[in-house]
Amino acid sequence: MRTKKGNEKKQDPVKNFEKWKKKYEKTKKLSKKPRRKTEWETERENIQKLVAKYAEINPKEAVKFSDFPLSRKTLQGLMEAQYRQPTEIQRQTVGLALQGKDILGAAKTGSGKTLAFLIPVLECLYRNQWTAMDGLGALIISPTRELAYQTFEVLRKVGKNHEFSAGLVIGGKDIKDESMKIHRTNIIICTPGRLLQHMDENSSFHATDLHMLVLDEADRILDMGFADTLNAIIENLPKTRQTLLFSATQTKSVKDLARLSLKDPEYVWVHEQAKFSTPATLEQSYVVCELHDKVNMLFSFLKSHLQKKIIVFFACCKEVQYLFRVFCRLRPGISVLALHGKQQQMKRVEVYNDFIRKKSAVLFATDIAARGLDFPAVNWVLQFDCSEDANTYIHRVGRTARYKEGGEALLILLPSEEKGMIAQLQEKKVPINKIQVNPEKLMCVHQKLEAFLAQEKEQKERAQRCFVSYLRSVYLMKNKDVFDVFQLKLSEYAMSLGLAVAPRVRFLNKAQKQREGAALEVSTAADSDSDDELKSFKAQLRLEKPSKSDSASEEEEEGEEDTDEEEESDDDEKVKPGELLGGTDDDDEDEDLRDMDLLTVKRKNVFNVSDEDEELQDAISKNKKVSKASEAKKAQKKKFKLNTKKVFTEDGEIVQQWPPLQRTVVSDEEDDEDIAGINVEAAKERLRREDQEFDKKEYSRRIKEKHREKRLKEKAERREASKRAKEEKKRKAGGGEQDEDDEDDEEETVAYLSGADEDFDPSTLPGPDKVYRSEDEDEESNGPELAGRKRAHSSSEDDYDEEHWGAGRKKSKQHSSEAKPLDTGLSLVEDEELVLHLLGNRS
């Protein structure tokens, strides 16, 4: 074979290696790419860029939220929640909060204050790259659970793209479940009481790394109701924190701000130069109405606004509870809901959500719904009870006309509240107009309420609690120029609630007595501090006596009703100061009297001795004759019980001597302290039970009487039968036989009663007042149940006798059981005489 040696080329391995090396280096350079940055490095660069833009923030140029240097996650959450353009309070506070300054933010209700502090909270934790392991970073405190719940829902919408953990810490929930999660929560929205409870009881919870503290409705939280709780919370918080305070009526108290350790706070009040402190789209008016007509007005108002969404504010929880149930029974034609602090937490959340969903409804609420809550499309806010002050009024009416929407508000005032409340509202720049109610449109529901209370005892008790609770709320109001409980017509108000009689109000009676005592002290102080001219008049009182007509007029002015002769003589010595102006013309005598009066010692009534006691002592000291009638009248005024004797039982109870106390079979139930009058339903029930017990006793007495008569009749029949048998024996037998029979009968009788030479036991003798029969007769007359009961009782007595009386007692019982009593045919008295005669012979 031929080979192709000439065609083959020889390859150099060194040259091939160099070619491969150059080619490899070339491909390596082409394939080499820059290293990718990690996610946290990218976030850090974005954060640095945002922080650099904080100093360039201009609130006037911010038209959209994207104009602020906010994170991408926050902007995305705002867009998804349909928040695009910031409100005025948000525009002015977001930039300052991002720069780390403390803020006092005030704006009208419904202006978007919630979002104004939630955006800075999210951005603060985002800048610090906060994680769940870092613990608590931001704290938001709200005065009510509903406001905290609403804030938490807004935070969930806006901050859902962030990775922070948030928690709602409020009362009414399981504290153990909260304790397991609270130390890993980054943002806590809470109420003051529950937060302090966790700080005190949960050892794993701390706030040493807190960056931001937010007080929503700050003026309410800094009020006296939360003062101690908030002070304890602030002691556990670091001082190197940022603090934000927001409210529609912001506090400016230096003491409050010093408690919070604010550092050069920025005060932002966007509506400070506004003409009015309430929204311009809100129409406000008030009506003057008597207290007993308010329920009729409320019912008439609801009947004329059936297609509206209404919130009605009341002063206390008991009022909401009672009127809610009553209006549900009255059926006004609109859905009625109730929201108050006595409800369980889940019920409150359910009512809150239910009212938001409904298009037309009425919500009866206390002031827990007055602050911060955003109820959409509320048409009317009706204040059934006057608000505590102008700030509370502003918060109440702020539930409508929110964020460029319209609304109306109506305030119901009593005649005594009109002047003071309207003056306060004018000072706060609240425009309000007075309107009149058409009396033809008013509907009266008093009779229906009375019918409801007569049918249901529980409703009557709620009405009584409502009555007392409302009076207490008025009495505890601080502004006494507006709220005067002593001007209220209590009996008419009770009738308007459906009550026949006004309940007893103990605290009001005590307050009335204290008021009278204070007025008396003021009058005595005014007398002691009078000028020299009045002192001279008092000195002249000792020298001159006026006419009887003058003394009578003084009695009318002082309201005295005593007609006793002794008191009239004392009153005759009193003189009006004006009648002495021309009484004496001697100036020297007047000067002497003034000097005498200046040296008079003013005595203080330390032991509360009344004027009547002093008059009595003066009369005794002057040897005046005091009539028995005057002493008895004064003792009656002091409610002394004369010539009374008290007897106590072994249990320490007082026994009434006279008149004899007629005790009922059924024990009386304790009445409520605050409830007075006659409880008709309880009285009916008590009488029914008493009649039932009386009928039972009367029936048993008649049955016993019937059995007793039957036994006596049977005994009489037996006696007659025995007599007849004896007479027949006598007729059949002769005289000797009759004597032998009589001797045998006498021997049998003597032998039975003597005990047959055994030790005699008196306890074996039959009772003289007892009717003895056989067991068969008892069973026939009283039935098998009573007979069985008697056998059991007799067996227990036998056991007791065997234990305590020994063998002799047993023998006598055996003897008595063997021997049967003889029927002597004599009466009980004759049987007693026979027994005593035999015992005398025995001795």
Beta strands, then each sheet from edge to edge (+ up, - down):
strand 1: 103-106
strand 2: 138-141
strand 3: 166-169
strand 4: 187-190
strand 5: 212-216
strand 6: 242-247
strand 7: 266-269
strand 8: 282-288
strand 9: 309-313
strand 10: 336-339
strand 11: 361-365
strand 12: 380-383
strand 13: 407-413
strand 14: 433-434
strand 15: 647-648
strand 16: 654-655
sheet 1: 3+ 4+ 2+ 5+ 6+ 1+ 7+
sheet 2: 10+ 11+ 9+ 12+ 13+ 8+ 14+
sheet 3: 15+ 16-
end
